[in-house]
Amino acid sequence: MRIGDLAARTGVNRRLLRYYEEQGLLRPVRLGNGYREYRDSDVAAVRHIRALLAAGLPTAVIARVLDCIQGSEGLITPSHCPTFIDDLRRERTRIATTIEQLQTSQNALDSLLDAALREP
């Protein structure tokens, strides 16, 4: 299938699909005329990429773990991916740290806002 077909089947625009290819997340076959040719398995791959992005994983991590996710239901098979769990735990810790930092910033802004609203 062509990129337009993949975009239609996944709801992801062509520009993002090209970006996923640049990041090594998708590997379409290039035809002699330069067109990309996608497989049916790329539909599931795009869905997995979107789910991993929604979970907060950067594309570099997704590139490492994408092959650990098999099937259209997102079945995880870490047996052939020994670092899969470690990668996910590391990213969860990174996200938790970011949340803490954002909460600290939010509290500081709340204090500034309260002080500014009390000023005559």
Secondary structure, 3 states (H helix, E strand, C coil): CCHHHHHHHHCCCHHHHHHHHHCCCCCCEECCCCCEECCCHHHHHHHHHHHHHHCCCCHHHHHHHHHHEECCCCEECHHHCCCHHHHHHHHHHHHHHHHHHHHHHHHHHHHHHHHHHHCC
